[in-house]
Amino acid sequence: MGTHLTKRRAVDLCRVATCLCRPVI
């Protein structure tokens, strides 16, 4: 159960990071 939540959170963080990194590039 914990792994599923962590994976989902990791994807959310990755998406946010990409959104923040995109404008910088």
N, CA, C and O atoms as a Maestro MAE file, in Angstrom:
{
 s_m_m2io_version
 :::
 2.0.0
}

f_m_ct {
 s_m_title
 :::
 protein
 m_atom[100] {
  # First column is atom index #
  i_m_mmod_type
  r_m_x_coord
  r_m_y_coord
  r_m_z_coord
  i_m_residue_number
  s_m_chain_name
  s_m_pdb_residue_name
  s_m_pdb_atom_name
  i_m_atomic_number
  :::
  1 25 0.849 -1.208 0.000 1 A "MET " " N  " 7
  2 3 0.000 0.000 0.000 1 A "MET " " CA " 6
  3 2 0.883 1.256 0.000 1 A "MET " " C  " 6
  4 15 0.657 2.186 -0.774 1 A "MET " " O  " 8
  5 25 1.873 1.266 0.867 2 A "GLY " " N  " 7
  6 3 2.744 2.444 0.967 2 A "GLY " " CA " 6
  7 2 3.477 2.715 -0.346 2 A "GLY " " C  " 6
  8 15 3.667 3.863 -0.749 2 A "GLY " " O  " 8
  9 25 3.883 1.619 -1.003 3 A "THR " " N  " 7
  10 3 4.621 1.797 -2.257 3 A "THR " " CA " 6
  11 2 3.744 2.477 -3.297 3 A "THR " " C  " 6
  12 15 4.210 3.346 -4.035 3 A "THR " " O  " 8
  13 25 2.478 2.085 -3.357 4 A "HIS " " N  " 7
  14 3 1.575 2.672 -4.364 4 A "HIS " " CA " 6
  15 2 1.434 4.173 -4.135 4 A "HIS " " C  " 6
  16 15 1.481 4.965 -5.076 4 A "HIS " " O  " 8
  17 25 1.261 4.551 -2.869 5 A "LEU " " N  " 7
  18 3 1.102 5.980 -2.555 5 A "LEU " " CA " 6
  19 2 2.379 6.736 -2.888 5 A "LEU " " C  " 6
  20 15 2.337 7.836 -3.439 5 A "LEU " " O  " 8
  21 25 3.512 6.136 -2.549 6 A "THR " " N  " 7
  22 3 4.791 6.809 -2.805 6 A "THR " " CA " 6
  23 2 4.996 6.995 -4.304 6 A "THR " " C  " 6
  24 15 5.451 8.046 -4.757 6 A "THR " " O  " 8
  25 25 4.652 5.954 -5.068 7 A "LYS " " N  " 7
  26 3 4.838 6.036 -6.524 7 A "LYS " " CA " 6
  27 2 3.954 7.148 -7.087 7 A "LYS " " C  " 6
  28 15 4.385 7.926 -7.939 7 A "LYS " " O  " 8
  29 25 2.736 7.213 -6.610 8 A "ARG " " N  " 7
  30 3 1.818 8.236 -7.124 8 A "ARG " " CA " 6
  31 2 2.337 9.624 -6.760 8 A "ARG " " C  " 6
  32 15 2.282 10.550 -7.570 8 A "ARG " " O  " 8
  33 25 2.837 9.756 -5.547 9 A "ARG " " N  " 7
  34 3 3.352 11.059 -5.099 9 A "ARG " " CA " 6
  35 2 4.594 11.426 -5.913 9 A "ARG " " C  " 6
  36 15 4.782 12.585 -6.282 9 A "ARG " " O  " 8
  37 25 5.428 10.442 -6.187 10 A "ALA " " N  " 7
  38 3 6.658 10.692 -6.956 10 A "ALA " " CA " 6
  39 2 6.300 11.213 -8.346 10 A "ALA " " C  " 6
  40 15 6.942 12.129 -8.860 10 A "ALA " " O  " 8
  41 25 5.266 10.618 -8.947 11 A "VAL " " N  " 7
  42 3 4.850 11.061 -10.290 11 A "VAL " " CA " 6
  43 2 4.364 12.501 -10.215 11 A "VAL " " C  " 6
  44 15 4.673 13.313 -11.086 11 A "VAL " " O  " 8
  45 25 3.601 12.815 -9.166 12 A "ASP " " N  " 7
  46 3 3.093 14.192 -9.014 12 A "ASP " " CA " 6
  47 2 4.257 15.167 -8.871 12 A "ASP " " C  " 6
  48 15 4.261 16.240 -9.474 12 A "ASP " " O  " 8
  49 25 5.252 14.776 -8.059 13 A "LEU " " N  " 7
  50 3 6.404 15.658 -7.840 13 A "LEU " " CA " 6
  51 2 7.194 15.821 -9.134 13 A "LEU " " C  " 6
  52 15 7.689 16.906 -9.442 13 A "LEU " " O  " 8
  53 25 7.305 14.721 -9.891 14 A "CYS " " N  " 7
  54 3 8.049 14.781 -11.158 14 A "CYS " " CA " 6
  55 2 7.332 15.720 -12.126 14 A "CYS " " C  " 6
  56 15 7.963 16.495 -12.844 14 A "CYS " " O  " 8
  57 25 6.023 15.635 -12.131 15 A "ARG " " N  " 7
  58 3 5.241 16.487 -13.039 15 A "ARG " " CA " 6
  59 2 5.415 17.953 -12.656 15 A "ARG " " C  " 6
  60 15 5.605 18.809 -13.520 15 A "ARG " " O  " 8
  61 25 5.351 18.231 -11.372 16 A "VAL " " N  " 7
  62 3 5.504 19.619 -10.908 16 A "VAL " " CA " 6
  63 2 6.910 20.119 -11.235 16 A "VAL " " C  " 6
  64 15 7.087 21.255 -11.677 16 A "VAL " " O  " 8
  65 25 7.905 19.263 -11.015 17 A "ALA " " N  " 7
  66 3 9.293 19.656 -11.289 17 A "ALA " " CA " 6
  67 2 9.454 19.987 -12.771 17 A "ALA " " C  " 6
  68 15 10.121 20.959 -13.126 17 A "ALA " " O  " 8
  69 25 8.842 19.180 -13.629 18 A "THR " " N  " 7
  70 3 8.936 19.427 -15.075 18 A "THR " " CA " 6
  71 2 8.281 20.755 -15.416 18 A "THR " " C  " 6
  72 15 8.799 21.519 -16.230 18 A "THR " " O  " 8
  73 25 7.142 21.029 -14.794 19 A "CYS " " N  " 7
  74 3 6.421 22.287 -15.065 19 A "CYS " " CA " 6
  75 2 7.294 23.475 -14.646 19 A "CYS " " C  " 6
  76 15 7.341 24.491 -15.341 19 A "CYS " " O  " 8
  77 25 7.981 23.342 -13.510 20 A "LEU " " N  " 7
  78 3 8.820 24.440 -13.013 20 A "LEU " " CA " 6
  79 2 10.092 24.560 -13.840 20 A "LEU " " C  " 6
  80 15 10.610 25.659 -14.044 20 A "LEU " " O  " 8
  81 25 10.592 23.418 -14.317 21 A "CYS " " N  " 7
  82 3 11.841 23.432 -15.096 21 A "CYS " " CA " 6
  83 2 11.583 23.899 -16.527 21 A "CYS " " C  " 6
  84 15 12.448 24.528 -17.137 21 A "CYS " " O  " 8
  85 25 10.435 23.608 -17.050 22 A "ARG " " N  " 7
  86 3 10.114 23.966 -18.442 22 A "ARG " " CA " 6
  87 2 10.308 25.460 -18.708 22 A "ARG " " C  " 6
  88 15 11.052 25.811 -19.624 22 A "ARG " " O  " 8
  89 25 9.678 26.344 -17.955 23 A "PRO " " N  " 7
  90 3 9.828 27.782 -18.202 23 A "PRO " " CA " 6
  91 2 11.279 28.259 -18.055 23 A "PRO " " C  " 6
  92 15 11.690 29.218 -18.708 23 A "PRO " " O  " 8
  93 25 12.048 27.585 -17.197 24 A "VAL " " N  " 7
  94 3 13.438 27.997 -16.973 24 A "VAL " " CA " 6
  95 2 14.264 27.748 -18.232 24 A "VAL " " C  " 6
  96 15 15.130 28.549 -18.586 24 A "VAL " " O  " 8
  97 25 13.987 26.627 -18.904 25 A "ILE " " N  " 7
  98 3 14.775 26.260 -20.095 25 A "ILE " " CA " 6
  99 2 14.489 27.244 -21.236 25 A "ILE " " C  " 6
  100 15 15.052 27.110 -22.322 25 A "ILE " " O  " 8
  :::
 }
 m_bond[99] {
  # First column is bond index #
  i_m_from
  i_m_to
  i_m_order
  :::
  1 1 2 1
  2 2 3 1
  3 3 4 2
  4 3 5 1
  5 5 6 1
  6 6 7 1
  7 7 8 2
  8 7 9 1
  9 9 10 1
  10 10 11 1
  11 11 12 2
  12 11 13 1
  13 13 14 1
  14 14 15 1
  15 15 16 2
  16 15 17 1
  17 17 18 1
  18 18 19 1
  19 19 20 2
  20 19 21 1
  21 21 22 1
  22 22 23 1
  23 23 24 2
  24 23 25 1
  25 25 26 1
  26 26 27 1
  27 27 28 2
  28 27 29 1
  29 29 30 1
  30 30 31 1
  31 31 32 2
  32 31 33 1
  33 33 34 1
  34 34 35 1
  35 35 36 2
  36 35 37 1
  37 37 38 1
  38 38 39 1
  39 39 40 2
  40 39 41 1
  41 41 42 1
  42 42 43 1
  43 43 44 2
  44 43 45 1
  45 45 46 1
  46 46 47 1
  47 47 48 2
  48 47 49 1
  49 49 50 1
  50 50 51 1
  51 51 52 2
  52 51 53 1
  53 53 54 1
  54 54 55 1
  55 55 56 2
  56 55 57 1
  57 57 58 1
  58 58 59 1
  59 59 60 2
  60 59 61 1
  61 61 62 1
  62 62 63 1
  63 63 64 2
  64 63 65 1
  65 65 66 1
  66 66 67 1
  67 67 68 2
  68 67 69 1
  69 69 70 1
  70 70 71 1
  71 71 72 2
  72 71 73 1
  73 73 74 1
  74 74 75 1
  75 75 76 2
  76 75 77 1
  77 77 78 1
  78 78 79 1
  79 79 80 2
  80 79 81 1
  81 81 82 1
  82 82 83 1
  83 83 84 2
  84 83 85 1
  85 85 86 1
  86 86 87 1
  87 87 88 2
  88 87 89 1
  89 89 90 1
  90 90 91 1
  91 91 92 2
  92 91 93 1
  93 93 94 1
  94 94 95 1
  95 95 96 2
  96 95 97 1
  97 97 98 1
  98 98 99 1
  99 99 100 2
  :::
 }
}
